[in-house]
């Protein structure tokens, strides 16, 4: 299971825990370009700290693929213009 799914399940199943709150803040910051205090990650236990790092890795990879898809879409649109 990927880290984003694991984080989603953790947040959904334990929404009031500090871990879920921290992960939710991280996701909101990634999505909306809000600031996020990295020190908040250090408060997580080792397992959840690693989960947060994996979320960051997957998020970056997904952004790369989204950018690539947008570029491909634009290239196809320009090719179709006479």
KOLDREN-98188 format. One record per residue (C-alpha): residue in three letters; z, y, x. Coordinates in steps of 0.2 Angstrom, whole numbers, padded with zeros to 4 digits, always signed. Example, Ala and Ser with C-alpha at 12.3 -4.5 7.8 and 13.67 -1.06 7.14 Angstrom:
# residues 2
Ala+0039-0022+0062
Ser+0036-0005+0068
# end
This chain:
# residues 82
Unk+0000+0000+0000
Unk-0004+0017+0007
Unk+0009+0030+0011
Unk+0003+0042-0003
Unk+0006+0028-0016
Unk+0023+0024-0008
Unk+0028+0042-0009
Unk+0022+0044-0027
Unk+0032+0028-0032
Unk+0048+0034-0023
Unk+0047+0052-0031
Unk+0044+0044-0048
Unk+0058+0031-0047
Unk+0071+0042-0039
Unk+0066+0060-0043
Unk+0084+0067-0040
Unk+0087+0061-0023
Unk+0086+0072-0008
Unk+0072+0061-0001
Unk+0061+0062-0016
Unk+0064+0081-0017
Unk+0059+0083+0001
Unk+0043+0072+0000
Unk+0038+0082-0016
Unk+0040+0098-0007
Unk+0030+0092+0007
Unk+0016+0086-0005
Unk+0016+0103-0014
Unk+0015+0112+0003
Unk+0001+0102+0008
Unk-0009+0105-0008
Unk-0005+0123-0010
Unk-0004+0129+0008
Unk+0014+0134+0005
Unk+0026+0134+0019
Unk+0037+0119+0023
Unk+0052+0118+0034
Unk+0049+0104+0046
Unk+0068+0103+0049
Unk+0068+0096+0031
Unk+0059+0080+0038
Unk+0073+0077+0051
Unk+0086+0076+0037
Unk+0077+0060+0031
Unk+0082+0043+0037
Unk+0070+0034+0049
Unk+0060+0024+0036
Unk+0057+0040+0025
Unk+0053+0051+0040
Unk+0040+0038+0045
Unk+0034+0038+0027
Unk+0032+0057+0028
Unk+0022+0056+0044
Unk+0011+0043+0036
Unk+0008+0055+0021
Unk+0003+0069+0033
Unk-0009+0057+0042
Unk-0017+0051+0025
Unk-0018+0069+0018
Unk-0027+0075+0033
Unk-0039+0061+0033
Unk-0042+0063+0014
Unk-0045+0082+0017
Unk-0058+0077+0031
Unk-0067+0066+0019
Unk-0067+0079+0005
Unk-0074+0091+0016
Unk-0088+0079+0022
Unk-0091+0075+0003
Unk-0093+0094-0001
Unk-0105+0096+0014
Unk-0115+0081+0009
Unk-0116+0088-0009
Unk-0122+0105-0003
Unk-0135+0097+0008
Unk-0142+0087-0006
Unk-0142+0102-0017
Unk-0152+0112-0004
Unk-0164+0098-0002
Unk-0168+0098-0020
Unk-0172+0116-0021
Unk-0191+0119-0019
# end
